[in-house]
Amino acid sequence: MQKIRFMNLYRLLFLFTITILRFNLFAQAPGSENDQVYGYDPVLYNGKIYFYYPEKGTEGTQYLFDNFDNKGSVTIRGKVYKDVSLNFDIFNHQLIMQYINAIGSTSFIEVSFAWLEKASLGGHDFEIVTGADSTKRMYQVLGMGNEKILNYWRKDLLIDNLKGTQNHYFSSARKEMLVMINNRIVPFHTNKGFVKAFGEQDQSLIKSYIHKRSINVKTANDLIMTDLINYCNTLSGS
């Protein structure tokens, strides 16, 4: 009888050991590079599971970039996490992180704006800016200094009436341009609007800079606009 009990106990211990080993292998082996580096750091993985799926047949994507292929970085509570798979859902205005979970499946999580400070993805730099109404938005940021250009990206979900199918589609990415001066955010659409956002003592110099370089803020690329705002930061009124 004791021998039988011993054998049963041995079998239970054996099964328990096998179960633990299988769990550890299952939990660790499929982990992505990010998970191995950050170990499911609760600061990085603090957010809701992302599960937005457009209506079937919807053309285009809600994201700023076509895919998650480009690795980016995020700064959360002063800590920088590099080589993270990111994309920006500009229809819902959410930063999305893609990762491989413990069971080897691809998962998506919304990076919480509560702790997020900065992000870099697709060769662009973004920052969280709190507006006058305490609303937090993520802007693409151009320039180094107190004065910065902020690009607010968005897409609209539209109905295609031309094909007679009533299918939905996402518009192309659009940006609203703003300039931040001493924590004051001013929208602009034209060269004149950009110049008038600054103090009177600097307006003639900025206007001259724009004229000499034939800049049109409506069509100028990021490099030109970065040079422009960096110049503005050198002026006496900045």
N, C-alpha and C positions, 0 to 999 in steps of 0.2 A: 504493500500500500504506500509506504514511504517512498519507494522507488518510483512509483507511478506519479506521486505528487511532485517529486523532484523533476521528473521528465516534463510534466506539464508546466512547472515553473520555468524550467530551462527553455521550453518552447516559447512561453510568453516573453521572456527576456530577449530571446533571439528575434522574435517578431518586432518587439519594441525597438531594438537596436537597428534593425533593417529599415524600419519606418523612419527613424530619425535621420539615418544616413541618406535615404532617398529624398527626404524633405530638404536637407542641406544642399545636396547636389542639384535638386530641382530649383531651389531658390537662388543659387549662386551662379551655376554654369551659364544659363541663358542671359545673364545680366548684360546690359549694354555697356559701352565704354564709360558713359557718363555715370551709370550706377556704380561701377567699380571704383571710379574716382571719388564720387561724392557720397556713396553709400546711403542713398535715400536721405540725405541731409534734410531735416524737417524745415529748414529755412528755405531751401531751394524748392522742395516739393510741397510748398504750402499754397494750396489753391484748389479750386473745384475741378472735377473731371470735365473735360470739354467734350461736348457731344452735339454740336450744331451740325445738322445735315440739311442742306437746301432741298427744296421740293424736287422730286424725281423729274429729270428732263431739263433742269436748270443749267444754262450754259455759263461758262466762266467759273470763277472762284471768288470766294469772299476774302481771300488773302491778298496781301500786298505783293508777295512773291509767289511764283508758280509752285514751288515745292519747299521741302525742308532740307535740301541738300547742303546748303551753306551753313557751316557752323558759326555760331555767334557767341556772345557773352552777355551775362546779366550781372548787375551790381545790386545786391539785396542787403540792406542794413549794413552797408559798408564792406561787405564781402563780395569779391569778384569770382564768378563761376565762368570758366572758359570752355570752349568746344562743346557748347550746348546746341541741340537742334531746335531752332526757333523759327516762327513765322508770325506775322502780324495780321490778325483778322480785323481788317479796317471797316468791315460792314458792322460788326458787333463791338468794335473797338476793344479788342482783347489781345494780349500777347499770349501766344500759344507755344508750349514746349512739348516736343515729341520725345519719347523715351521708350526703352524696352523694359517692361515690368518684370517682376520676379518669376513669372511663369512663361516668359519669352514672347509675350504679345506686345504689339505696338500700342502705346497709350498716349493720350493727349491730356494736358492739364493747363488750366488758365493760370498764368503767373499773376499772383495777387498784386494789385497796385498799392496795397496798404504798406508794403515794405519795399517795393521795387523803387530803385532810384534811377538807374540807367540801363540801357540795353544797346547792343551793337549787333546788327544783322544785315546781310546783303550789302555790306560796305557802307552802311548808313549808321549814324549815331542817333539815339533816341533818349529822351529824358522825360520823367514824370514831372509835370508842372501843375501846381494847384491854382485854380482860378479864383477870382474874387468871390464866387459863390461856393467856394470850398470843394468844387468838383475837380477830380484829378483826371488829367488827360495825358496821353503819351504823344509827344511831338518829335518829329525829326528835327535835330538841332544843328544849325550851321554857325560857326564862329567860336572864337575863344575870347572870352571877356565878359564884362557886365552886360553888354548888349549882344543879343543873339537873334538870329532869324529862326522862327518856328514854323515848320510845315505840318499842318494838320491834315492827315490823309483819310480819305473815306471812299466808299463805293455805295451805289444805290442798287436796289433790286427792282428791276423793271419788267414790264410785260411786253413781249414781242407780238404786236398786232399785225405786222406785215405778212407773216407766214400763215396767218389764219389759224394758228394752233394754240394761241394764248400761252405759249411757253414763257417761263421767266428767264431772265438773264441778268448777270451782274454787269454794271457799267464799268468802263475803264476807271483806273485809279485817278482820283482828283485830289488836288491839294488846296487848302486854304492857307495863304501866306500871312504871317504875322511877324511883328518885330517886338522883342522884349527889351525895354529900356528902363533901368532902375526898378525892376519888378512890375513895370506897367506894360501890359500887352495891348498892342495896337494892330488891327488888321490893315492890310494894304493890298491894292490891286494894280496900281500904276506907279510909274516913277515919281509922279507928283505926290501920291499918297505916302510913299516910302519917305520922301524928303520931309514932308510935313510932320511926320511922327517924331522928329528930333527937335531939339531946342533951336530957337531962331539964330543963335550964334553959330550954329554948325550947318545950317541949311544951305547956305551959298557954297560952302566947300564941298558938301556931299553932292549937290547939283552939278558942280563943275566936274567932280570925279566921274559921275555917271555920264555926263556929256562927252568928255574926252575919250572915254572907252566905249562909247556907243552902246551902253547897257540898256537893255529892255527887261525890266524885272519880270515881265510876264513870261518870257521865253528863255531867260538866262539859266545856264546850268548851275549845279551846286557849287562848282569850283569858283565861278565868277561871283556868285552871291556870297560865298564865304570870304573871298577877297574884299568884297564891298563892305561887309559888316565888320571885318577886321580893321579896315581903314577907319570906319566910324568910331571904333574903340580907341583910336589914337588921337582923336580930337579933344580939345580942351574941355568941351562940355560933357564929355563922356564920364 
